[in-house]
Amino acid sequence: MSGFKGSAKHTAVVVEEARRAGLLAGERTEHVSFRAPKALLEAAQRETGIMSPTELGILALATLAQPDPAVEYLKKSYGVLGTDHKLEI
């Protein structure tokens, strides 16, 4: 993924996690094509430093393909209070 030049730490983390999960392994055999508003594309390019639409699309897909750790934590801890919490009823 030589197109990833952005300094955003999040970008690097997403790409590395996708690589470790095996999501970036193998040949690029699938074709994805869509039209997007120019302003959206330019904003994403500025934010990530990625100028290649292909590499930007891969980053977007990698972001969507991986679970958000905060969401996983909230699901796991839903309805559970720590031992220091007391409810006044």
GULO-257024 format. One record per atom (N, C-alpha, C): residue number from 1; residue in one letter; atom name; x, y, z. Coordinates in pm, 1 decimal. Atoms other than C-alpha are relative to their C-alpha. Last residue first. Layout:
GULO-257024
<pt k="NUM" r="A" a="CA" u="X" v="Y" w="Z"/>
...
end
This chain:
GULO-257024
<pt k="89" r="I" a="N" u="133.2" v="34.7" w="51.1"/>
<pt k="89" r="I" a="CA" u="-3384.6" v="382.4" w="4454.8"/>
<pt k="89" r="I" a="C" u="-105.9" v="61.4" w="87.5"/>
<pt k="88" r="E" a="N" u="98.7" v="-42.1" w="-99.3"/>
<pt k="88" r="E" a="CA" u="-3038.7" v="525.3" w="4498.6"/>
<pt k="88" r="E" a="C" u="-137.3" v="-24.5" w="-59.1"/>
<pt k="87" r="L" a="N" u="121.0" v="-59.9" w="54.0"/>
<pt k="87" r="L" a="CA" u="-2796.6" v="324.8" w="4291.5"/>
<pt k="87" r="L" a="C" u="-93.4" v="36.7" w="113.8"/>
<pt k="86" r="K" a="N" u="118.0" v="33.2" w="-79.2"/>
<pt k="86" r="K" a="CA" u="-2451.3" v="263.4" w="4425.8"/>
<pt k="86" r="K" a="C" u="-118.5" v="73.7" w="-60.1"/>
<pt k="85" r="H" a="N" u="123.7" v="-70.8" w="31.8"/>
<pt k="85" r="H" a="CA" u="-2142.8" v="248.5" w="4207.8"/>
<pt k="85" r="H" a="C" u="-114.3" v="-49.0" w="88.4"/>
<pt k="84" r="D" a="N" u="5.9" v="-126.5" w="-73.2"/>
<pt k="84" r="D" a="CA" u="-1807.1" v="144.4" w="4354.0"/>
<pt k="84" r="D" a="C" u="-130.4" v="76.3" w="-23.1"/>
<pt k="83" r="T" a="N" u="33.3" v="26.9" w="-140.4"/>
<pt k="83" r="T" a="CA" u="-1846.9" v="-219.2" w="4245.3"/>
<pt k="83" r="T" a="C" u="-12.2" v="128.1" w="81.8"/>
<pt k="82" r="G" a="N" u="-112.4" v="39.8" w="-83.2"/>
<pt k="82" r="G" a="CA" u="-1857.0" v="-114.1" w="3879.1"/>
<pt k="82" r="G" a="C" u="-42.7" v="-17.4" w="144.7"/>
<pt k="81" r="L" a="N" u="-61.4" v="-107.9" w="-76.4"/>
<pt k="81" r="L" a="CA" u="-2183.4" v="-103.3" w="3692.5"/>
<pt k="81" r="L" a="C" u="116.7" v="-54.9" w="80.2"/>
<pt k="80" r="V" a="N" u="-87.9" v="44.9" w="-107.6"/>
<pt k="80" r="V" a="CA" u="-2287.1" v="-344.3" w="3418.6"/>
<pt k="80" r="V" a="C" u="61.9" v="122.4" w="66.7"/>
<pt k="79" r="G" a="N" u="77.4" v="40.8" w="-116.4"/>
<pt k="79" r="G" a="CA" u="-2588.3" v="-268.4" w="3198.0"/>
<pt k="79" r="G" a="C" u="82.9" v="-45.3" w="118.4"/>
<pt k="78" r="Y" a="N" u="133.2" v="-59.1" w="-11.8"/>
<pt k="78" r="Y" a="CA" u="-2388.2" v="-262.2" w="2876.6"/>
<pt k="78" r="Y" a="C" u="-73.1" v="-55.6" w="122.3"/>
<pt k="77" r="S" a="N" u="19.2" v="-52.9" w="-134.5"/>
<pt k="77" r="S" a="CA" u="-2028.7" v="-373.7" w="2940.6"/>
<pt k="77" r="S" a="C" u="-137.8" v="62.3" w="21.1"/>
<pt k="76" r="K" a="N" u="-39.0" v="96.2" w="-103.0"/>
<pt k="76" r="K" a="CA" u="-1985.4" v="-606.9" w="2643.1"/>
<pt k="76" r="K" a="C" u="-35.3" v="49.9" w="139.9"/>
<pt k="75" r="K" a="N" u="90.2" v="116.0" w="7.3"/>
<pt k="75" r="K" a="CA" u="-2180.6" v="-389.8" w="2399.3"/>
<pt k="75" r="K" a="C" u="27.5" v="-97.0" w="114.6"/>
<pt k="74" r="L" a="N" u="131.3" v="-43.1" w="-47.7"/>
<pt k="74" r="L" a="CA" u="-1994.0" v="-77.7" w="2511.9"/>
<pt k="74" r="L" a="C" u="-101.1" v="-114.2" w="-3.1"/>
<pt k="73" r="Y" a="N" u="-5.7" v="-18.1" w="-145.1"/>
<pt k="73" r="Y" a="CA" u="-1658.3" v="-252.1" w="2476.7"/>
<pt k="73" r="Y" a="C" u="-137.6" v="38.2" w="55.0"/>
<pt k="72" r="E" a="N" u="-9.7" v="133.7" w="-59.7"/>
<pt k="72" r="E" a="CA" u="-1739.6" v="-376.2" w="2124.4"/>
<pt k="72" r="E" a="C" u="1.3" v="9.4" w="152.5"/>
<pt k="71" r="V" a="N" u="132.7" v="60.4" w="10.5"/>
<pt k="71" r="V" a="CA" u="-1853.6" v="-27.3" w="2025.7"/>
<pt k="71" r="V" a="C" u="0.3" v="-138.1" w="64.4"/>
<pt k="70" r="A" a="N" u="85.3" v="-68.8" w="-96.7"/>
<pt k="70" r="A" a="CA" u="-1529.1" v="123.3" w="2154.5"/>
<pt k="70" r="A" a="C" u="-140.3" v="-59.5" w="-0.9"/>
<pt k="69" r="P" a="N" u="-23.0" v="51.0" w="-135.6"/>
<pt k="69" r="P" a="CA" u="-1323.4" v="-140.6" w="1971.8"/>
<pt k="69" r="P" a="C" u="-88.4" v="67.6" w="105.0"/>
<pt k="68" r="D" a="N" u="-46.5" v="-112.9" w="-80.5"/>
<pt k="68" r="D" a="CA" u="-1486.2" v="-49.6" w="1636.5"/>
<pt k="68" r="D" a="C" u="18.2" v="-49.7" w="143.1"/>
<pt k="67" r="P" a="N" u="85.4" v="-47.8" w="-108.7"/>
<pt k="67" r="P" a="CA" u="-1514.9" v="-368.5" w="1434.2"/>
<pt k="67" r="P" a="C" u="65.1" v="116.0" w="75.0"/>
<pt k="66" r="Q" a="N" u="-52.5" v="35.0" w="-131.8"/>
<pt k="66" r="Q" a="CA" u="-1318.2" v="-395.4" w="1109.9"/>
<pt k="66" r="Q" a="C" u="-89.5" v="55.6" w="110.1"/>
<pt k="65" r="A" a="N" u="-7.5" v="145.3" w="-18.3"/>
<pt k="65" r="A" a="CA" u="-1462.4" v="-412.1" w="759.4"/>
<pt k="65" r="A" a="C" u="44.3" v="-42.3" w="139.1"/>
<pt k="64" r="L" a="N" u="133.4" v="58.1" w="-17.7"/>
<pt k="64" r="L" a="CA" u="-1577.5" v="-48.9" w="747.8"/>
<pt k="64" r="L" a="C" u="3.7" v="-148.1" w="35.6"/>
<pt k="63" r="T" a="N" u="61.8" v="-62.7" w="-116.7"/>
<pt k="63" r="T" a="CA" u="-1229.9" v="94.8" w="804.0"/>
<pt k="63" r="T" a="C" u="-135.9" v="-62.6" w="29.3"/>
<pt k="62" r="A" a="N" u="-67.1" v="56.8" w="-117.2"/>
<pt k="62" r="A" a="CA" u="-1073.6" v="-151.7" w="561.5"/>
<pt k="62" r="A" a="C" u="-60.2" v="56.0" w="128.4"/>
<pt k="61" r="L" a="N" u="50.8" v="136.4" w="-19.2"/>
<pt k="61" r="L" a="CA" u="-1332.4" v="-52.0" w="299.9"/>
<pt k="61" r="L" a="C" u="62.3" v="-65.8" w="122.6"/>
<pt k="60" r="A" a="N" u="140.4" v="-10.0" w="-40.9"/>
<pt k="60" r="A" a="CA" u="-1249.8" v="317.9" w="342.7"/>
<pt k="60" r="A" a="C" u="-58.4" v="-138.4" w="26.8"/>
<pt k="59" r="L" a="N" u="3.3" v="-47.7" w="-138.7"/>
<pt k="59" r="L" a="CA" u="-875.2" v="249.4" w="332.7"/>
<pt k="59" r="L" a="C" u="-143.9" v="6.8" w="50.8"/>
<pt k="58" r="I" a="N" u="-44.5" v="112.9" w="-82.5"/>
<pt k="58" r="I" a="CA" u="-918.0" v="42.1" w="16.6"/>
<pt k="58" r="I" a="C" u="0.2" v="39.0" w="147.5"/>
<pt k="57" r="G" a="N" u="109.9" v="95.9" w="-8.7"/>
<pt k="57" r="G" a="CA" u="-1121.4" v="321.8" w="-141.1"/>
<pt k="57" r="G" a="C" u="35.5" v="-119.3" w="86.5"/>
<pt k="56" r="L" a="N" u="97.6" v="-61.6" w="-89.4"/>
<pt k="56" r="L" a="CA" u="-848.1" v="574.7" w="-61.5"/>
<pt k="56" r="L" a="C" u="-120.5" v="-92.6" w="19.1"/>
<pt k="55" r="E" a="N" u="-51.8" v="16.9" w="-136.3"/>
<pt k="55" r="E" a="CA" u="-590.9" v="342.6" w="-217.6"/>
<pt k="55" r="E" a="C" u="-95.9" v="59.8" w="102.3"/>
<pt k="54" r="T" a="N" u="-1.6" v="142.9" w="-32.0"/>
<pt k="54" r="T" a="CA" u="-799.0" v="321.3" w="-535.7"/>
<pt k="54" r="T" a="C" u="45.3" v="-22.5" w="143.6"/>
<pt k="53" r="P" a="N" u="135.8" v="43.3" w="-33.5"/>
<pt k="53" r="P" a="CA" u="-876.4" v="695.0" w="-542.2"/>
<pt k="53" r="P" a="C" u="-6.5" v="-148.6" w="37.0"/>
<pt k="52" r="S" a="N" u="50.9" v="104.1" w="89.1"/>
<pt k="52" r="S" a="CA" u="-501.2" v="763.8" w="-525.8"/>
<pt k="52" r="S" a="C" u="-141.9" v="-39.3" w="40.8"/>
<pt k="51" r="M" a="N" u="48.2" v="-61.3" w="122.9"/>
<pt k="51" r="M" a="CA" u="-424.8" v="1093.8" w="-353.1"/>
<pt k="51" r="M" a="C" u="-61.5" v="-101.5" w="-95.8"/>
<pt k="50" r="I" a="N" u="5.5" v="100.1" w="106.7"/>
<pt k="50" r="I" a="CA" u="-390.0" v="964.9" w="2.0"/>
<pt k="50" r="I" a="C" u="-61.2" v="64.3" w="-123.7"/>
<pt k="49" r="G" a="N" u="-122.4" v="-15.2" w="78.7"/>
<pt k="49" r="G" a="CA" u="-284.3" v="1237.8" w="246.6"/>
<pt k="49" r="G" a="C" u="6.1" v="-98.5" w="-115.6"/>
<pt k="48" r="T" a="N" u="-85.0" v="118.8" w="-4.3"/>
<pt k="48" r="T" a="CA" u="-550.8" v="1109.5" w="483.6"/>
<pt k="48" r="T" a="C" u="135.2" v="18.3" w="-66.9"/>
<pt k="47" r="E" a="N" u="-4.7" v="59.0" w="-134.6"/>
<pt k="47" r="E" a="CA" u="-745.4" v="1423.2" w="574.9"/>
<pt k="47" r="E" a="C" u="100.7" v="-113.6" w="8.9"/>
<pt k="46" r="R" a="N" u="-70.1" v="-92.2" w="-91.4"/>
<pt k="46" r="R" a="CA" u="-666.6" v="1610.5" w="253.0"/>
<pt k="46" r="R" a="C" u="20.1" v="-64.4" w="136.7"/>
<pt k="45" r="Q" a="N" u="-140.0" v="-4.5" w="42.0"/>
<pt k="45" r="Q" a="CA" u="-762.3" v="1311.6" w="36.1"/>
<pt k="45" r="Q" a="C" u="81.1" v="91.4" w="91.3"/>
<pt k="44" r="A" a="N" u="-61.6" v="126.6" w="-41.8"/>
<pt k="44" r="A" a="CA" u="-1083.4" v="1257.6" w="232.2"/>
<pt k="44" r="A" a="C" u="147.6" v="-3.2" w="-37.7"/>
<pt k="43" r="A" a="N" u="-12.0" v="-4.7" w="-146.3"/>
<pt k="43" r="A" a="CA" u="-1174.3" v="1625.9" w="192.5"/>
<pt k="43" r="A" a="C" u="66.6" v="-126.7" w="52.4"/>
<pt k="42" r="E" a="N" u="-109.1" v="-91.3" w="-35.4"/>
<pt k="42" r="E" a="CA" u="-1098.6" v="1612.7" w="-181.4"/>
<pt k="42" r="E" a="C" u="20.6" v="7.8" w="151.1"/>
<pt k="41" r="L" a="N" u="-127.4" v="60.4" w="39.1"/>
<pt k="41" r="L" a="CA" u="-1315.9" v="1304.0" w="-231.8"/>
<pt k="41" r="L" a="C" u="117.6" v="87.9" w="42.3"/>
<pt k="40" r="L" a="N" u="-23.3" v="112.9" w="-90.1"/>
<pt k="40" r="L" a="CA" u="-1605.4" v="1452.2" w="-36.5"/>
<pt k="40" r="L" a="C" u="134.3" v="-65.2" w="-29.0"/>
<pt k="39" r="A" a="N" u="-36.3" v="-54.2" w="-131.6"/>
<pt k="39" r="A" a="CA" u="-1583.5" v="1786.6" w="-220.4"/>
<pt k="39" r="A" a="C" u="30.6" v="-111.8" w="99.8"/>
<pt k="38" r="K" a="N" u="-138.8" v="-45.5" w="3.6"/>
<pt k="38" r="K" a="CA" u="-1578.7" v="1609.5" w="-557.7"/>
<pt k="38" r="K" a="C" u="45.6" v="49.4" w="137.4"/>
<pt k="37" r="P" a="N" u="-13.1" v="-144.9" w="11.9"/>
<pt k="37" r="P" a="CA" u="-1903.7" v="1428.4" w="-481.1"/>
<pt k="37" r="P" a="C" u="147.3" v="41.0" w="9.9"/>
<pt k="36" r="A" a="N" u="9.7" v="-67.9" w="-129.1"/>
<pt k="36" r="A" a="CA" u="-1867.3" v="1054.8" w="-535.0"/>
<pt k="36" r="A" a="C" u="8.2" v="150.4" w="-23.0"/>
<pt k="35" r="R" a="N" u="-21.0" v="-144.3" w="11.8"/>
<pt k="35" r="R" a="CA" u="-1920.4" v="827.4" w="-834.6"/>
<pt k="35" r="R" a="C" u="-20.7" v="61.4" w="138.5"/>
<pt k="34" r="F" a="N" u="113.0" v="-83.7" w="-37.8"/>
<pt k="34" r="F" a="CA" u="-1880.2" v="453.4" w="-800.0"/>
<pt k="34" r="F" a="C" u="37.6" v="145.9" w="-19.6"/>
<pt k="33" r="S" a="N" u="6.0" v="-127.9" w="70.2"/>
<pt k="33" r="S" a="CA" u="-1662.3" v="165.5" w="-915.8"/>
<pt k="33" r="S" a="C" u="-123.2" v="76.2" w="45.8"/>
<pt k="32" r="V" a="N" u="103.5" v="-82.4" w="-61.6"/>
<pt k="32" r="V" a="CA" u="-1544.9" v="-144.7" w="-733.7"/>
<pt k="32" r="V" a="C" u="3.4" v="134.8" w="-70.4"/>
<pt k="31" r="H" a="N" u="10.2" v="-135.0" w="54.6"/>
<pt k="31" r="H" a="CA" u="-1349.8" v="-416.8" w="-914.8"/>
<pt k="31" r="H" a="C" u="-117.5" v="71.3" w="66.6"/>
<pt k="30" r="E" a="N" u="135.4" v="-55.3" w="1.3"/>
<pt k="30" r="E" a="CA" u="-1241.2" v="-731.8" w="-733.0"/>
<pt k="30" r="E" a="C" u="2.1" v="144.2" w="-49.2"/>
<pt k="29" r="T" a="N" u="78.4" v="54.9" w="110.3"/>
<pt k="29" r="T" a="CA" u="-920.2" v="-914.9" w="-822.9"/>
<pt k="29" r="T" a="C" u="-138.4" v="63.0" w="-12.9"/>
<pt k="28" r="R" a="N" u="114.3" v="-90.7" w="10.1"/>
<pt k="28" r="R" a="CA" u="-662.8" v="-732.6" w="-612.7"/>
<pt k="28" r="R" a="C" u="-82.0" v="-42.3" w="-121.9"/>
<pt k="27" r="E" a="N" u="5.5" v="-90.4" w="114.2"/>
<pt k="27" r="E" a="CA" u="-433.5" v="-1023.8" w="-544.7"/>
<pt k="27" r="E" a="C" u="-124.8" v="86.9" w="6.4"/>
<pt k="26" r="G" a="N" u="47.6" v="50.3" w="128.6"/>
<pt k="26" r="G" a="CA" u="-384.5" v="-1176.2" w="-206.3"/>
<pt k="26" r="G" a="C" u="-3.9" v="106.7" w="-107.2"/>
<pt k="25" r="A" a="N" u="-79.2" v="106.2" w="62.9"/>
<pt k="25" r="A" a="CA" u="-359.6" v="-1034.9" w="142.1"/>
<pt k="25" r="A" a="C" u="-61.1" v="-39.4" w="-134.2"/>
<pt k="24" r="L" a="N" u="-72.8" v="-59.1" w="112.3"/>
<pt k="24" r="L" a="CA" u="-514.2" v="-700.7" w="239.3"/>
<pt k="24" r="L" a="C" u="84.2" v="-102.6" w="-74.6"/>
<pt k="23" r="L" a="N" u="91.7" v="-63.1" w="94.4"/>
<pt k="23" r="L" a="CA" u="-786.6" v="-840.2" w="464.8"/>
<pt k="23" r="L" a="C" u="69.8" v="58.3" w="-122.5"/>
<pt k="22" r="G" a="N" u="-3.6" v="69.9" w="128.0"/>
<pt k="22" r="G" a="CA" u="-552.3" v="-1082.6" w="638.3"/>
<pt k="22" r="G" a="C" u="-89.3" v="61.0" w="-106.3"/>
<pt k="21" r="A" a="N" u="121.1" v="82.4" w="9.8"/>
<pt k="21" r="A" a="CA" u="-647.4" v="-959.1" w="985.2"/>
<pt k="21" r="A" a="C" u="-6.6" v="-76.0" w="-132.4"/>
<pt k="20" r="R" a="N" u="-10.4" v="109.4" w="-97.4"/>
<pt k="20" r="R" a="CA" u="-291.2" v="-836.9" w="1034.8"/>
<pt k="20" r="R" a="C" u="-119.7" v="-94.5" w="-6.1"/>
<pt k="19" r="R" a="N" u="-106.9" v="88.9" w="47.3"/>
<pt k="19" r="R" a="CA" u="-314.7" v="-631.1" w="712.5"/>
<pt k="19" r="R" a="C" u="11.5" v="-121.5" w="92.7"/>
<pt k="18" r="A" a="N" u="55.0" v="72.9" w="115.2"/>
<pt k="18" r="A" a="CA" u="-648.4" v="-483.1" w="815.0"/>
<pt k="18" r="A" a="C" u="102.0" v="-99.5" w="-54.1"/>
<pt k="17" r="E" a="N" u="96.1" v="97.1" w="-53.2"/>
<pt k="17" r="E" a="CA" u="-502.1" v="-391.2" w="1154.4"/>
<pt k="17" r="E" a="C" u="-62.2" v="-82.6" w="-112.4"/>
<pt k="16" r="E" a="N" u="-75.5" v="107.7" w="-64.8"/>
<pt k="16" r="E" a="CA" u="-202.1" v="-228.5" w="983.3"/>
<pt k="16" r="E" a="C" u="-93.7" v="-106.7" w="56.7"/>
<pt k="15" r="V" a="N" u="-66.3" v="80.1" w="103.2"/>
<pt k="15" r="V" a="CA" u="-422.4" v="-28.2" w="746.5"/>
<pt k="15" r="V" a="C" u="75.0" v="-117.0" w="62.9"/>
<pt k="14" r="V" a="N" u="102.5" v="73.0" w="75.4"/>
<pt k="14" r="V" a="CA" u="-650.1" v="92.8" w="1024.9"/>
<pt k="14" r="V" a="C" u="64.2" v="-92.1" w="-102.2"/>
<pt k="13" r="V" a="N" u="53.2" v="105.2" w="-86.8"/>
<pt k="13" r="V" a="CA" u="-355.8" v="185.3" w="1248.0"/>
<pt k="13" r="V" a="C" u="-102.4" v="-84.4" w="-75.0"/>
<pt k="12" r="A" a="N" u="-101.3" v="105.2" w="-13.3"/>
<pt k="12" r="A" a="CA" u="-177.3" v="378.3" w="973.2"/>
<pt k="12" r="A" a="C" u="-52.0" v="-116.9" w="82.7"/>
<pt k="11" r="T" a="N" u="-16.0" v="63.8" w="131.0"/>
<pt k="11" r="T" a="CA" u="-489.1" v="577.0" w="888.7"/>
<pt k="11" r="T" a="C" u="97.0" v="-116.3" w="8.9"/>
<pt k="10" r="H" a="N" u="115.1" v="87.7" w="21.1"/>
<pt k="10" r="H" a="CA" u="-559.8" v="648.6" w="1255.2"/>
<pt k="10" r="H" a="C" u="11.9" v="-75.7" w="-131.4"/>
<pt k="9" r="K" a="N" u="-27.0" v="125.9" w="-69.5"/>
<pt k="9" r="K" a="CA" u="-211.3" v="787.5" w="1305.4"/>
<pt k="9" r="K" a="C" u="-112.7" v="-100.3" w="-23.0"/>
<pt k="8" r="A" a="N" u="103.1" v="30.3" w="-99.3"/>
<pt k="8" r="A" a="CA" u="-278.7" v="1053.4" w="1043.8"/>
<pt k="8" r="A" a="C" u="26.0" v="-137.3" w="60.4"/>
<pt k="7" r="S" a="N" u="-63.2" v="6.1" w="-130.9"/>
<pt k="7" r="S" a="CA" u="50.3" v="1130.4" w="872.5"/>
<pt k="7" r="S" a="C" u="-100.7" v="-34.8" w="108.5"/>
<pt k="6" r="G" a="N" u="54.3" v="-87.8" w="-102.2"/>
<pt k="6" r="G" a="CA" u="-86.7" v="1046.1" w="532.9"/>
<pt k="6" r="G" a="C" u="68.7" v="-17.7" w="133.9"/>
<pt k="5" r="K" a="N" u="-103.6" v="-94.6" w="-39.0"/>
<pt k="5" r="K" a="CA" u="138.8" v="880.5" w="276.4"/>
<pt k="5" r="K" a="C" u="-45.4" v="88.7" w="115.2"/>
<pt k="4" r="F" a="N" u="33.6" v="-54.2" w="-130.7"/>
<pt k="4" r="F" a="CA" u="-62.4" v="566.7" w="209.3"/>
<pt k="4" r="F" a="C" u="113.4" v="88.5" w="49.7"/>
<pt k="3" r="G" a="N" u="71.3" v="-125.5" w="13.0"/>
<pt k="3" r="G" a="CA" u="-17.0" v="516.1" w="-164.6"/>
<pt k="3" r="G" a="C" u="-33.8" v="64.6" w="132.7"/>
<pt k="2" r="S" a="N" u="-94.0" v="-110.8" w="7.2"/>
<pt k="2" r="S" a="CA" u="252.3" v="252.7" w="-112.5"/>
<pt k="2" r="S" a="C" u="-69.7" v="134.6" w="-8.6"/>
<pt k="1" r="M" a="N" u="83.7" v="-117.8" w="0.0"/>
<pt k="1" r="M" a="CA" u="0.0" v="0.0" w="0.0"/>
<pt k="1" r="M" a="C" u="88.2" v="124.2" w="0.0"/>
end
